[in-house]
Amino acid sequence: MPIGNTQPSVRSAQAGRAGGAAVTSSAHRKGARPRRAGGGLRAERYAPYILVAPAVLIIVVLRLYPLLLGVNFSFTGDGEQNGTAVGFGNYRELFADPLFQTALRNVGLLVLLLPVAVAIPGLLATFIYLRVPGHRFYRSVYFFPAVLSPVIVGAIFNMLLAFDGPLNAVLGSVGVGPVDWLGDPDLAMYMVVGVHIWATFGMALVVFLAGFATLDAALLDAARVDGATLRQVVWHVIIPALSRTIQFVFVTTMIGMLTSMFGLLYIMTSGGPEGSTYLPEFYIWKQQGQMNRPALASAASTILFMIMLVVGLLQIKLLERSGKED
């Protein structure tokens, strides 16, 4: 064979080997990629569960498990029947107890007063946002009561609302007779709730101000151009725009009323007069701490939990409805 003809053949063979090696290397690379991608996808799939696992473990161990133990304990007896199953005996005793009935009625009173507790911080936040006269004063002092201990707040208002206190002295100066604000069963609960609203509205006001930060200023400008009054702006612009914030404040305020008033009740009235200021949490403390009836207290705690659960489910339903409307 001529030498001149062998060079192209050699080049072709070399090119073929090089091309085959390139194809083989590319195939190896293509085959390796899915394995790495599959491992990465699995890691991404399990990463959220790994991240939330510690929080879920804490909730299960410190919240859910004690809750189940408490529910189970509520079906056992106290005293001589300690540890003995009594079925719904504790619950029947609760609903027959006049003090617990009063506590449930006071829960209904809290529900009726809830719009007032939400409207006060909502209106103050509106004044601050719209810069009406006095907004600087509200901005500087609105959060002060929230940093005070309930014990301090209760002691202050005990002095102010005492039968011979400064409030009755002011009323006497204008010819009005003294009022037993904390000793009258018909007034005492309203006084305690009013003090609680004053002491805690700062937190709700912060939430409202955060909601105003998301409000489109163009809507307010358009309302002013159209000649809308302050009442019309609040009712037709601000309230619809802050509907989710208002729902959140409603639920958190209700939860706070049901679970954060023990300090005020203990300092201001201790459940009196005549048990008129009892709430479920105060009743629970009374049965557990003073009457040594932990099973009955567990039953009352279970009922309080059910009340809170209903409130939470209503909140979820309201949020879902709001989301569908949006």
DRENMI-865863 format. One record per residue: residue number from 1; x negated, y, z negated of N, C-alpha, C in turn; residue in one letter; chain. Coordinates in steps of 0.05 Angstrom, whole numbers, plus 5000, padded with zeros to 4 digits. Last residue first. Layout:
<pts>
(pt NUM,(X,Y,Z),(X,Y,Z),(X,Y,Z),'a','A')
...
</pts>
This chain:
<pts>
(pt 326,(6207,5757,4029),(6186,5772,4042),(6179,5760,4070),'d','A')
(pt 325,(6243,5718,4015),(6254,5743,4025),(6233,5759,4039),'e','A')
(pt 324,(6208,5679,3997),(6224,5674,4021),(6235,5699,4033),'k','A')
(pt 323,(6187,5705,3951),(6169,5699,3974),(6185,5693,3999),'g','A')
(pt 322,(6233,5708,3920),(6220,5733,3929),(6202,5728,3952),'s','A')
(pt 321,(6240,5654,3910),(6260,5669,3924),(6249,5695,3936),'r','A')
(pt 320,(6193,5643,3881),(6198,5630,3906),(6219,5645,3923),'e','A')
(pt 319,(6202,5676,3836),(6179,5682,3854),(6183,5668,3881),'l','A')
(pt 318,(6247,5652,3814),(6248,5680,3823),(6226,5686,3842),'l','A')
(pt 317,(6225,5602,3802),(6247,5604,3821),(6250,5632,3832),'k','A')
(pt 316,(6187,5615,3763),(6179,5603,3788),(6200,5606,3809),'i','A')
(pt 315,(6222,5636,3723),(6202,5653,3736),(6193,5641,3762),'q','A')
(pt 314,(6250,5590,3710),(6265,5613,3721),(6245,5632,3735),'l','A')
(pt 313,(6208,5562,3687),(6220,5552,3711),(6237,5574,3725),'l','A')
(pt 312,(6198,5594,3641),(6178,5590,3662),(6189,5580,3688),'g','A')
(pt 311,(6246,5588,3613),(6238,5614,3622),(6217,5612,3644),'v','A')
(pt 310,(6244,5533,3603),(6266,5544,3619),(6258,5571,3630),'v','A')
(pt 309,(6199,5531,3570),(6199,5518,3596),(6220,5528,3614),'l','A')
(pt 308,(6217,5559,3525),(6195,5570,3541),(6194,5558,3568),'m','A')
(pt 307,(6255,5521,3508),(6264,5549,3514),(6243,5562,3532),'i','A')
(pt 306,(6222,5478,3497),(6242,5476,3518),(6252,5503,3527),'m','A')
(pt 305,(6193,5499,3454),(6179,5493,3479),(6199,5491,3502),'f','A')
(pt 304,(6233,5502,3416),(6221,5527,3425),(6206,5522,3451),'l','A')
(pt 303,(6242,5447,3410),(6263,5464,3421),(6252,5490,3431),'i','A')
(pt 302,(6192,5433,3388),(6201,5421,3413),(6223,5438,3426),'t','A')
(pt 301,(6194,5460,3340),(6174,5468,3360),(6182,5457,3387),'s','A')
(pt 300,(6235,5433,3314),(6240,5461,3321),(6219,5470,3342),'a','A')
(pt 299,(6208,5384,3309),(6232,5385,3324),(6239,5414,3333),'a','A')
(pt 298,(6166,5400,3275),(6160,5390,3302),(6185,5390,3320),'s','A')
(pt 297,(6195,5412,3229),(6181,5434,3243),(6174,5425,3271),'a','A')
(pt 296,(6211,5360,3216),(6231,5380,3223),(6219,5403,3238),'l','A')
(pt 295,(6159,5341,3204),(6175,5328,3225),(6197,5347,3235),'a','A')
(pt 294,(6140,5372,3161),(6128,5374,3187),(6144,5362,3210),'p','A')
(pt 293,(6158,5401,3110),(6174,5384,3128),(6163,5385,3156),'r','A')
(pt 292,(6143,5437,3069),(6129,5412,3073),(6147,5392,3088),'n','A')
(pt 291,(6161,5488,3061),(6180,5466,3054),(6167,5439,3057),'m','A')
(pt 290,(6117,5519,3078),(6129,5522,3051),(6147,5499,3043),'q','A')
(pt 289,(6098,5503,3129),(6080,5514,3109),(6091,5516,3081),'g','A')
(pt 288,(6142,5481,3158),(6116,5467,3156),(6100,5477,3132),'q','A')
(pt 287,(6184,5516,3152),(6188,5488,3146),(6162,5473,3142),'q','A')
(pt 286,(6160,5565,3165),(6173,5562,3139),(6176,5532,3132),'k','A')
(pt 285,(6143,5558,3217),(6123,5562,3196),(6135,5557,3168),'w','A')
(pt 284,(6193,5553,3241),(6174,5531,3243),(6153,5534,3220),'i','A')
(pt 283,(6215,5603,3232),(6228,5580,3221),(6209,5556,3220),'y','A')
(pt 282,(6181,5633,3264),(6181,5638,3235),(6194,5614,3221),'f','A')
(pt 281,(6195,5613,3315),(6167,5609,3305),(6165,5614,3275),'e','A')
(pt 280,(6251,5627,3319),(6242,5599,3318),(6214,5595,3307),'p','A')
(pt 279,(6264,5679,3270),(6260,5671,3298),(6249,5642,3297),'l','A')
(pt 278,(6303,5717,3224),(6290,5692,3231),(6287,5689,3261),'y','A')
(pt 277,(6329,5759,3203),(6308,5765,3222),(6292,5740,3229),'t','A')
(pt 276,(6366,5743,3164),(6376,5756,3189),(6355,5760,3210),'s','A')
(pt 275,(6359,5722,3114),(6352,5706,3137),(6359,5718,3164),'g','A')
(pt 274,(6372,5763,3079),(6391,5741,3082),(6385,5724,3107),'e','A')
(pt 273,(6331,5811,3113),(6348,5803,3090),(6368,5782,3097),'p','A')
(pt 272,(6278,5761,3119),(6303,5773,3108),(6311,5797,3123),'g','A')
(pt 271,(6230,5746,3142),(6254,5732,3150),(6280,5743,3139),'g','A')
(pt 270,(6195,5785,3123),(6192,5757,3113),(6217,5741,3119),'s','A')
(pt 269,(6194,5838,3140),(6219,5828,3127),(6216,5800,3115),'t','A')
(pt 268,(6140,5855,3152),(6162,5874,3150),(6186,5863,3134),'m','A')
(pt 267,(6105,5811,3153),(6098,5835,3138),(6123,5852,3133),'i','A')
(pt 266,(6132,5772,3184),(6121,5765,3157),(6116,5790,3141),'y','A')
(pt 265,(6144,5799,3231),(6165,5789,3214),(6155,5783,3186),'l','A')
(pt 264,(6092,5810,3250),(6110,5832,3243),(6133,5822,3224),'l','A')
(pt 263,(6073,5757,3258),(6059,5776,3241),(6077,5799,3231),'g','A')
(pt 262,(6109,5735,3296),(6108,5725,3269),(6095,5744,3250),'f','A')
(pt 261,(6114,5749,3348),(6126,5767,3329),(6124,5757,3300),'m','A')
(pt 260,(6099,5718,3391),(6079,5737,3380),(6091,5756,3359),'s','A')
(pt 259,(6136,5686,3416),(6113,5673,3404),(6094,5692,3390),'t','A')
(pt 258,(6178,5715,3438),(6184,5689,3425),(6160,5678,3409),'l','A')
(pt 257,(6154,5760,3460),(6174,5763,3439),(6179,5737,3424),'m','A')
(pt 256,(6121,5736,3499),(6109,5750,3476),(6129,5754,3453),'g','A')
(pt 255,(6160,5717,3534),(6143,5698,3520),(6130,5711,3495),'i','A')
(pt 254,(6180,5767,3551),(6198,5748,3537),(6181,5727,3521),'m','A')
(pt 253,(6135,5787,3577),(6146,5801,3554),(6164,5783,3537),'t','A')
(pt 252,(6129,5750,3618),(6108,5752,3598),(6118,5767,3573),'t','A')
(pt 251,(6178,5760,3647),(6172,5734,3635),(6151,5736,3613),'v','A')
(pt 250,(6174,5815,3661),(6198,5804,3647),(6190,5778,3633),'f','A')
(pt 249,(6127,5817,3689),(6128,5831,3663),(6152,5820,3648),'v','A')
(pt 248,(6142,5788,3735),(6120,5778,3718),(6121,5791,3690),'f','A')
(pt 247,(6182,5821,3756),(6188,5793,3748),(6167,5783,3729),'q','A')
(pt 246,(6151,5867,3768),(6173,5868,3748),(6180,5840,3738),'i','A')
(pt 245,(6119,5847,3808),(6107,5856,3783),(6128,5857,3761),'t','A')
(pt 244,(6157,5837,3847),(6142,5814,3835),(6129,5822,3809),'r','A')
(pt 243,(6176,5889,3858),(6194,5868,3848),(6179,5845,3835),'s','A')
(pt 242,(6157,5937,3875),(6144,5925,3852),(6161,5902,3841),'l','A')
(pt 241,(6190,5954,3916),(6162,5949,3922),(6148,5934,3900),'a','A')
(pt 240,(6240,5962,3890),(6237,5940,3910),(6208,5934,3915),'p','A')
(pt 239,(6222,6006,3855),(6232,5980,3844),(6230,5958,3865),'i','A')
(pt 238,(6208,6048,3892),(6188,6036,3873),(6198,6008,3863),'i','A')
(pt 237,(6254,6057,3925),(6227,6053,3936),(6210,6038,3916),'v','A')
(pt 236,(6303,6063,3899),(6303,6052,3926),(6275,6047,3938),'h','A')
(pt 235,(6292,6082,3846),(6311,6060,3851),(6308,6047,3878),'w','A')
(pt 234,(6254,6122,3851),(6249,6100,3833),(6267,6076,3841),'v','A')
(pt 233,(6278,6156,3888),(6252,6145,3894),(6247,6120,3877),'v','A')
(pt 232,(6325,6170,3861),(6327,6155,3886),(6300,6142,3893),'q','A')
(pt 231,(6302,6199,3818),(6318,6175,3813),(6320,6158,3838),'r','A')
(pt 230,(6278,6241,3845),(6261,6223,3830),(6277,6197,3825),'l','A')
(pt 229,(6310,6247,3911),(6305,6255,3884),(6287,6235,3870),'t','A')
(pt 228,(6289,6257,3979),(6298,6239,3958),(6291,6251,3930),'a','A')
(pt 227,(6276,6284,4026),(6290,6298,4005),(6300,6281,3983),'g','A')
(pt 226,(6244,6262,4064),(6273,6259,4068),(6289,6272,4046),'d','A')
(pt 225,(6195,6270,4041),(6202,6285,4065),(6232,6284,4070),'v','A')
(pt 224,(6197,6232,4000),(6197,6261,3993),(6205,6278,4017),'r','A')
(pt 223,(6196,6185,4030),(6219,6191,4014),(6221,6220,4006),'a','A')
(pt 222,(6145,6189,4053),(6169,6190,4071),(6194,6196,4055),'a','A')
(pt 221,(6114,6185,4007),(6113,6210,4023),(6138,6212,4041),'d','A')
(pt 220,(6127,6133,3992),(6134,6155,3974),(6134,6181,3990),'l','A')
(pt 219,(6104,6105,4035),(6133,6102,4029),(6143,6125,4012),'l','A')
(pt 218,(6051,6117,4033),(6066,6128,4055),(6096,6126,4050),'a','A')
(pt 217,(6030,6088,3991),(6036,6116,3986),(6053,6129,4009),'a','A')
(pt 216,(6047,6025,3974),(6040,6041,3998),(6049,6070,3993),'d','A')
(pt 215,(6019,5996,3916),(6042,6009,3929),(6033,6027,3952),'l','A')
(pt 214,(5978,5976,3887),(5984,5963,3912),(6007,5976,3928),'t','A')
(pt 213,(5980,6006,3841),(5956,6008,3858),(5960,5995,3885),'a','A')
(pt 212,(6025,5989,3816),(6026,6014,3830),(6002,6018,3848),'f','A')
(pt 211,(6005,5943,3790),(6023,5940,3812),(6026,5966,3829),'g','A')
(pt 210,(5973,5968,3752),(5960,5951,3772),(5979,5947,3796),'a','A')
(pt 209,(6015,5991,3723),(5996,6009,3736),(5980,5993,3757),'l','A')
(pt 208,(6039,5944,3703),(6053,5962,3721),(6034,5980,3736),'f','A')
(pt 207,(5997,5927,3669),(6006,5910,3691),(6021,5927,3712),'v','A')
(pt 206,(5997,5969,3632),(5973,5963,3648),(5980,5947,3673),'v','A')
(pt 205,(6047,5961,3609),(6042,5986,3625),(6017,5983,3642),'l','A')
(pt 204,(6040,5914,3581),(6058,5914,3604),(6053,5939,3622),'a','A')
(pt 203,(6005,5934,3542),(5997,5913,3560),(6014,5912,3585),'m','A')
(pt 202,(6038,5973,3515),(6014,5981,3530),(6004,5960,3549),'g','A')
(pt 201,(6078,5950,3486),(6085,5959,3513),(6060,5967,3529),'f','A')
(pt 200,(6069,5933,3433),(6059,5916,3455),(6064,5927,3483),'t','A')
(pt 199,(6091,5967,3395),(6063,5957,3391),(6052,5943,3415),'a','A')
(pt 198,(6143,5976,3413),(6124,5999,3411),(6095,5989,3410),'w','A')
(pt 197,(6163,5924,3407),(6162,5937,3434),(6142,5960,3434),'i','A')
(pt 196,(6160,5919,3351),(6145,5901,3369),(6142,5913,3397),'h','A')
(pt 195,(6196,5958,3335),(6168,5961,3328),(6151,5943,3346),'v','A')
(pt 194,(6244,5934,3356),(6235,5961,3365),(6205,5966,3359),'g','A')
(pt 193,(6246,5887,3326),(6242,5886,3355),(6232,5912,3366),'v','A')
(pt 192,(6255,5909,3275),(6231,5893,3280),(6225,5891,3310),'v','A')
(pt 191,(6304,5936,3283),(6280,5951,3275),(6254,5935,3281),'m','A')
(pt 190,(6338,5894,3295),(6333,5915,3315),(6308,5931,3309),'y','A')
(pt 189,(6336,5867,3246),(6325,5854,3270),(6320,5874,3292),'m','A')
(pt 188,(6362,5904,3211),(6334,5896,3207),(6322,5884,3232),'a','A')
(pt 187,(6416,5915,3216),(6397,5933,3229),(6368,5922,3229),'l','A')
(pt 186,(6447,5879,3189),(6456,5887,3216),(6436,5904,3231),'d','A')
(pt 185,(6424,5874,3139),(6423,5851,3158),(6431,5859,3186),'p','A')
(pt 184,(6384,5924,3113),(6411,5919,3123),(6409,5896,3144),'d','A')
(pt 183,(6332,5933,3101),(6347,5918,3081),(6375,5912,3090),'g','A')
(pt 182,(6308,5966,3137),(6298,5939,3136),(6313,5922,3116),'l','A')
(pt 181,(6338,6014,3131),(6331,6004,3157),(6323,5974,3157),'w','A')
(pt 180,(6383,6041,3099),(6365,6019,3091),(6358,6004,3117),'d','A')
(pt 179,(6386,6111,3102),(6393,6085,3115),(6373,6064,3106),'v','A')
(pt 178,(6412,6169,3070),(6391,6150,3075),(6402,6124,3086),'p','A')
(pt 177,(6454,6216,3106),(6447,6200,3083),(6426,6179,3090),'g','A')
(pt 176,(6439,6279,3134),(6446,6251,3139),(6437,6234,3116),'v','A')
(pt 175,(6422,6331,3131),(6448,6324,3120),(6457,6296,3125),'g','A')
(pt 174,(6372,6341,3146),(6392,6351,3164),(6420,6341,3155),'v','A')
(pt 173,(6342,6318,3106),(6339,6347,3110),(6360,6358,3129),'s','A')
(pt 172,(6352,6264,3113),(6365,6278,3091),(6363,6308,3094),'g','A')
(pt 171,(6319,6252,3156),(6348,6251,3160),(6363,6266,3137),'l','A')
(pt 170,(6270,6258,3130),(6277,6276,3152),(6307,6276,3157),'v','A')
(pt 169,(6275,6217,3093),(6271,6244,3083),(6278,6264,3105),'a','A')
(pt 168,(6277,6173,3126),(6301,6180,3111),(6299,6208,3100),'n','A')
(pt 167,(6223,6176,3143),(6245,6177,3162),(6271,6185,3148),'l','A')
(pt 166,(6191,6171,3096),(6192,6196,3110),(6215,6198,3130),'p','A')
(pt 165,(6228,6130,3047),(6206,6137,3064),(6210,6163,3079),'g','A')
(pt 164,(6261,6102,3014),(6253,6129,3005),(6229,6139,3022),'d','A')
(pt 163,(6266,6056,3044),(6291,6071,3037),(6284,6099,3027),'f','A')
(pt 162,(6218,6055,3099),(6227,6049,3071),(6251,6066,3064),'a','A')
(pt 161,(6196,6065,3147),(6224,6057,3147),(6234,6050,3119),'l','A')
(pt 160,(6143,6078,3137),(6160,6097,3151),(6189,6091,3148),'l','A')
(pt 159,(6124,6032,3111),(6124,6057,3097),(6143,6077,3110),'m','A')
(pt 158,(6131,5994,3152),(6143,5990,3126),(6145,6016,3110),'n','A')
(pt 157,(6098,6015,3190),(6127,6019,3193),(6142,6011,3168),'f','A')
(pt 156,(6048,6000,3169),(6054,6028,3175),(6084,6032,3176),'i','A')
(pt 155,(6052,5944,3165),(6049,5960,3141),(6056,5989,3146),'a','A')
(pt 154,(6057,5930,3220),(6079,5924,3201),(6077,5941,3176),'g','A')
(pt 153,(6007,5947,3239),(6031,5959,3249),(6054,5955,3230),'v','A')
(pt 152,(5974,5913,3210),(5971,5942,3206),(5997,5955,3215),'i','A')
(pt 151,(5991,5864,3230),(5992,5869,3201),(5991,5899,3196),'v','A')
(pt 150,(5980,5867,3285),(6008,5867,3276),(6011,5872,3246),'p','A')
(pt 149,(5926,5913,3298),(5935,5887,3287),(5965,5889,3280),'s','A')
(pt 148,(5922,5953,3357),(5926,5951,3328),(5935,5923,3321),'l','A')
(pt 147,(5921,5958,3410),(5896,5949,3398),(5899,5946,3368),'v','A')
(pt 146,(5970,5978,3426),(5964,5950,3433),(5938,5940,3419),'a','A')
(pt 145,(5972,6033,3413),(5985,6013,3395),(5977,5984,3401),'p','A')
(pt 144,(5939,6055,3458),(5930,6055,3430),(5945,6034,3412),'f','A')
(pt 143,(5956,6060,3509),(5945,6034,3501),(5937,6032,3472),'f','A')
(pt 142,(5974,6113,3514),(5993,6091,3518),(5982,6065,3507),'y','A')
(pt 141,(5942,6159,3511),(5951,6146,3486),(5967,6121,3490),'v','A')
(pt 140,(5929,6178,3562),(5909,6178,3541),(5916,6162,3517),'s','A')
(pt 139,(5975,6176,3593),(5951,6161,3602),(5931,6158,3579),'r','A')
(pt 138,(6008,6212,3566),(6015,6184,3566),(5991,6167,3574),'y','A')
(pt 137,(5980,6260,3578),(5984,6252,3551),(5990,6222,3549),'f','A')
(pt 136,(5985,6262,3633),(5959,6260,3622),(5960,6251,3592),'r','A')
(pt 135,(6040,6269,3642),(6028,6243,3649),(6000,6240,3637),'h','A')
(pt 134,(6065,6316,3632),(6060,6299,3609),(6046,6273,3616),'g','A')
(pt 133,(6101,6321,3692),(6090,6335,3668),(6088,6316,3644),'p','A')
(pt 132,(6081,6266,3736),(6101,6285,3725),(6089,6299,3701),'v','A')
(pt 131,(6051,6231,3768),(6039,6255,3757),(6060,6276,3748),'r','A')
(pt 130,(6068,6182,3786),(6078,6205,3801),(6068,6232,3790),'l','A')
(pt 129,(6041,6150,3748),(6034,6148,3777),(6044,6172,3793),'y','A')
(pt 128,(6064,6166,3700),(6036,6169,3704),(6029,6168,3734),'i','A')
(pt 127,(6118,6152,3710),(6110,6180,3704),(6081,6185,3709),'f','A')
(pt 126,(6112,6096,3716),(6121,6113,3739),(6114,6142,3734),'t','A')
(pt 125,(6096,6082,3665),(6077,6077,3688),(6085,6094,3712),'a','A')
(pt 124,(6143,6095,3639),(6119,6109,3632),(6098,6106,3654),'l','A')
(pt 123,(6178,6057,3662),(6183,6086,3666),(6157,6102,3660),'l','A')
(pt 122,(6154,6009,3644),(6157,6014,3673),(6161,6044,3679),'g','A')
(pt 121,(6156,6011,3589),(6130,6013,3602),(6132,6018,3632),'p','A')
(pt 120,(6216,6010,3588),(6199,6031,3575),(6172,6033,3587),'i','A')
(pt 119,(6235,5964,3614),(6240,5990,3625),(6222,6012,3614),'a','A')
(pt 118,(6223,5921,3581),(6209,5923,3607),(6212,5951,3618),'v','A')
(pt 117,(6255,5929,3537),(6226,5925,3532),(6210,5927,3558),'a','A')
(pt 116,(6304,5931,3561),(6294,5955,3549),(6264,5953,3545),'v','A')
(pt 115,(6310,5877,3579),(6308,5899,3598),(6298,5925,3586),'p','A')
(pt 114,(6311,5851,3526),(6289,5848,3544),(6288,5870,3566),'l','A')
(pt 113,(6356,5850,3495),(6339,5873,3493),(6315,5873,3512),'l','A')
(pt 112,(6377,5800,3508),(6392,5824,3514),(6375,5849,3513),'l','A')
(pt 111,(6336,5767,3488),(6342,5767,3517),(6358,5791,3525),'v','A')
(pt 110,(6340,5778,3434),(6316,5786,3448),(6321,5786,3479),'l','A')
(pt 109,(6390,5755,3424),(6387,5784,3421),(6362,5793,3436),'l','A')
(pt 108,(6376,5701,3431),(6395,5713,3450),(6394,5744,3448),'g','A')
(pt 107,(6344,5697,3386),(6332,5693,3413),(6350,5705,3434),'v','A')
(pt 106,(6382,5703,3347),(6363,5725,3351),(6347,5722,3377),'n','A')
(pt 105,(6407,5654,3352),(6422,5678,3359),(6403,5702,3363),'r','A')
(pt 104,(6365,5622,3333),(6374,5619,3361),(6390,5644,3370),'l','A')
(pt 103,(6364,5639,3279),(6340,5642,3296),(6348,5640,3326),'a','A')
(pt 102,(6415,5623,3262),(6408,5652,3263),(6384,5657,3281),'t','A')
(pt 101,(6407,5568,3265),(6427,5581,3282),(6422,5611,3285),'q','A')
(pt 100,(6369,5564,3225),(6361,5558,3252),(6382,5569,3272),'f','A')
(pt 99,(6402,5577,3181),(6378,5594,3187),(6369,5589,3216),'l','A')
(pt 98,(6442,5537,3181),(6449,5565,3187),(6425,5583,3194),'p','A')
(pt 97,(6434,5475,3211),(6422,5493,3191),(6429,5522,3199),'d','A')
(pt 96,(6451,5443,3251),(6470,5447,3229),(6460,5467,3208),'a','A')
(pt 95,(6408,5439,3283),(6431,5454,3294),(6453,5457,3273),'f','A')
(pt 94,(6375,5408,3249),(6368,5435,3257),(6392,5451,3266),'l','A')
(pt 93,(6401,5359,3244),(6398,5376,3220),(6391,5405,3228),'e','A')
(pt 92,(6396,5341,3296),(6423,5346,3285),(6421,5364,3261),'r','A')
(pt 91,(6341,5336,3297),(6354,5355,3315),(6382,5362,3306),'y','A')
(pt 90,(6331,5295,3260),(6320,5322,3256),(6334,5343,3273),'n','A')
(pt 89,(6359,5252,3286),(6368,5262,3260),(6357,5290,3254),'g','A')
(pt 88,(6351,5223,3331),(6356,5252,3334),(6365,5265,3308),'f','A')
(pt 87,(6309,5177,3299),(6324,5184,3323),(6327,5215,3325),'g','A')
(pt 86,(6276,5164,3259),(6303,5173,3251),(6319,5182,3275),'v','A')
(pt 85,(6224,5121,3241),(6239,5132,3263),(6267,5139,3253),'a','A')
(pt 84,(6178,5140,3191),(6200,5123,3198),(6217,5137,3220),'t','A')
(pt 83,(6142,5178,3174),(6133,5158,3193),(6155,5139,3203),'g','A')
(pt 82,(6175,5187,3114),(6152,5196,3130),(6143,5173,3148),'n','A')
(pt 81,(6218,5183,3081),(6220,5171,3108),(6197,5178,3126),'q','A')
(pt 80,(6205,5214,3038),(6205,5185,3034),(6207,5170,3061),'e','A')
(pt 79,(6184,5265,3080),(6186,5256,3052),(6185,5226,3050),'g','A')
(pt 78,(6217,5258,3144),(6199,5272,3125),(6203,5259,3097),'d','A')
(pt 77,(6217,5216,3204),(6228,5230,3181),(6207,5243,3164),'g','A')
(pt 76,(6212,5226,3276),(6207,5212,3251),(6217,5228,3228),'t','A')
(pt 75,(6216,5256,3321),(6236,5234,3318),(6230,5217,3294),'f','A')
(pt 74,(6173,5289,3322),(6198,5301,3316),(6220,5280,3313),'s','A')
(pt 73,(6130,5259,3340),(6133,5262,3311),(6160,5274,3304),'f','A')
(pt 72,(6137,5264,3395),(6141,5238,3383),(6145,5241,3353),'n','A')
(pt 71,(6124,5318,3400),(6151,5309,3408),(6157,5282,3395),'v','A')
(pt 70,(6071,5317,3382),(6091,5332,3367),(6119,5323,3374),'g','A')
(pt 69,(6047,5285,3422),(6047,5275,3394),(6068,5290,3377),'l','A')
(pt 68,(6055,5319,3465),(6068,5293,3465),(6069,5281,3437),'l','A')
(pt 67,(6021,5361,3448),(6049,5366,3453),(6065,5340,3452),'l','A')
(pt 66,(5970,5336,3446),(5983,5345,3421),(6013,5351,3424),'p','A')
(pt 65,(5967,5327,3504),(5967,5305,3485),(5979,5314,3458),'y','A')
(pt 64,(5967,5380,3525),(5988,5361,3532),(5990,5338,3512),'l','A')
(pt 63,(5923,5408,3497),(5950,5418,3501),(5971,5396,3504),'r','A')
(pt 62,(5874,5382,3494),(5880,5402,3474),(5909,5413,3475),'l','A')
(pt 61,(5873,5345,3536),(5865,5337,3509),(5875,5356,3488),'v','A')
(pt 60,(5894,5372,3581),(5905,5347,3573),(5899,5340,3544),'v','A')
(pt 59,(5861,5418,3583),(5890,5421,3580),(5902,5395,3570),'i','A')
(pt 58,(5810,5394,3590),(5815,5410,3567),(5845,5413,3562),'i','A')
(pt 57,(5819,5369,3640),(5813,5353,3617),(5818,5368,3591),'l','A')
(pt 56,(5827,5414,3673),(5848,5395,3669),(5844,5378,3645),'v','A')
(pt 55,(5775,5437,3669),(5799,5451,3659),(5822,5433,3654),'a','A')
(pt 54,(5743,5395,3693),(5739,5404,3665),(5763,5418,3653),'p','A')
(pt 53,(5768,5392,3747),(5769,5370,3727),(5764,5379,3699),'a','A')
(pt 52,(5760,5431,3784),(5782,5435,3765),(5784,5413,3744),'v','A')
(pt 51,(5715,5411,3811),(5714,5437,3798),(5736,5441,3778),'l','A')
(pt 50,(5732,5363,3832),(5710,5363,3813),(5709,5389,3797),'i','A')
(pt 49,(5771,5380,3867),(5779,5364,3844),(5757,5363,3823),'y','A')
(pt 48,(5741,5410,3905),(5761,5423,3888),(5769,5407,3863),'p','A')
(pt 47,(5706,5367,3926),(5696,5389,3910),(5717,5403,3894),'a','A')
(pt 46,(5727,5329,3960),(5727,5323,3931),(5718,5347,3914),'y','A')
(pt 45,(5721,5353,4010),(5747,5343,4002),(5749,5339,3971),'r','A')
(pt 44,(5667,5363,4014),(5686,5386,4013),(5713,5378,4003),'e','A')
(pt 43,(5649,5310,4016),(5641,5327,3993),(5660,5351,3991),'a','A')
(pt 42,(5672,5294,4064),(5680,5281,4039),(5673,5298,4015),'r','A')
(pt 41,(5645,5328,4099),(5674,5330,4096),(5684,5317,4070),'l','A')
(pt 40,(5593,5309,4093),(5599,5336,4086),(5629,5340,4082),'g','A')
(pt 39,(5598,5257,4114),(5591,5261,4086),(5597,5289,4076),'g','A')
(pt 38,(5611,5270,4167),(5630,5256,4150),(5624,5258,4121),'g','A')
(pt 37,(5565,5296,4184),(5590,5311,4183),(5610,5297,4165),'a','A')
(pt 36,(5529,5253,4182),(5525,5276,4165),(5551,5293,4162),'r','A')
(pt 35,(5554,5220,4220),(5549,5210,4193),(5545,5233,4174),'r','A')
(pt 34,(5555,5251,4267),(5580,5244,4254),(5577,5234,4225),'p','A')
(pt 33,(5497,5255,4276),(5513,5278,4269),(5540,5270,4255),'r','A')
(pt 32,(5477,5207,4295),(5471,5215,4267),(5489,5238,4258),'a','A')
(pt 31,(5492,5204,4348),(5502,5184,4329),(5498,5192,4301),'g','A')
(pt 30,(5464,5246,4369),(5493,5247,4369),(5505,5227,4350),'k','A')
(pt 29,(5412,5227,4362),(5421,5251,4348),(5451,5253,4347),'r','A')
(pt 28,(5413,5182,4394),(5409,5179,4365),(5418,5203,4350),'h','A')
(pt 27,(5422,5207,4442),(5443,5189,4432),(5439,5185,4402),'a','A')
(pt 26,(5375,5235,4448),(5400,5250,4446),(5422,5233,4434),'s','A')
(pt 25,(5339,5192,4451),(5337,5211,4429),(5363,5226,4425),'s','A')
(pt 24,(5359,5169,4500),(5360,5154,4475),(5358,5172,4451),'t','A')
(pt 23,(5349,5212,4535),(5377,5202,4531),(5379,5187,4505),'v','A')
(pt 22,(5293,5214,4530),(5310,5237,4523),(5338,5229,4517),'a','A')
(pt 21,(5279,5164,4549),(5273,5171,4521),(5289,5195,4512),'a','A')
(pt 20,(5297,5169,4601),(5309,5149,4583),(5304,5155,4554),'g','A')
(pt 19,(5263,5210,4620),(5292,5214,4618),(5306,5195,4600),'g','A')
(pt 18,(5214,5184,4615),(5219,5208,4600),(5249,5214,4597),'a','A')
(pt 17,(5222,5142,4652),(5217,5136,4624),(5223,5160,4606),'r','A')
(pt 16,(5230,5173,4698),(5252,5155,4689),(5248,5148,4659),'g','A')
(pt 15,(5181,5198,4703),(5205,5214,4699),(5228,5198,4688),'a','A')
(pt 14,(5150,5154,4712),(5145,5170,4688),(5170,5186,4682),'q','A')
(pt 13,(5171,5136,4760),(5173,5119,4737),(5169,5135,4711),'a','A')
(pt 12,(5160,5181,4792),(5188,5173,4788),(5191,5155,4763),'s','A')
(pt 11,(5104,5181,4791),(5119,5204,4780),(5147,5196,4774),'r','A')
(pt 10,(5095,5132,4817),(5087,5136,4789),(5102,5158,4776),'v','A')
(pt 9,(5117,5145,4867),(5129,5123,4851),(5122,5125,4822),'s','A')
(pt 8,(5083,5186,4885),(5111,5192,4879),(5124,5170,4863),'p','A')
(pt 7,(5033,5155,4887),(5037,5177,4868),(5066,5184,4864),'q','A')
(pt 6,(5035,5117,4928),(5038,5108,4900),(5043,5131,4881),'t','A')
(pt 5,(5025,5138,4977),(5053,5131,4971),(5057,5123,4942),'n','A')
(pt 4,(4971,5146,4978),(4989,5170,4979),(5017,5163,4972),'g','A')
(pt 3,(4950,5095,4982),(4948,5109,4957),(4967,5133,4956),'i','A')
(pt 2,(4988,5044,5015),(4972,5069,5016),(4973,5083,4989),'p','A')
(pt 1,(4982,4976,5000),(5000,5000,5000),(4982,5024,5000),'m','A')
</pts>
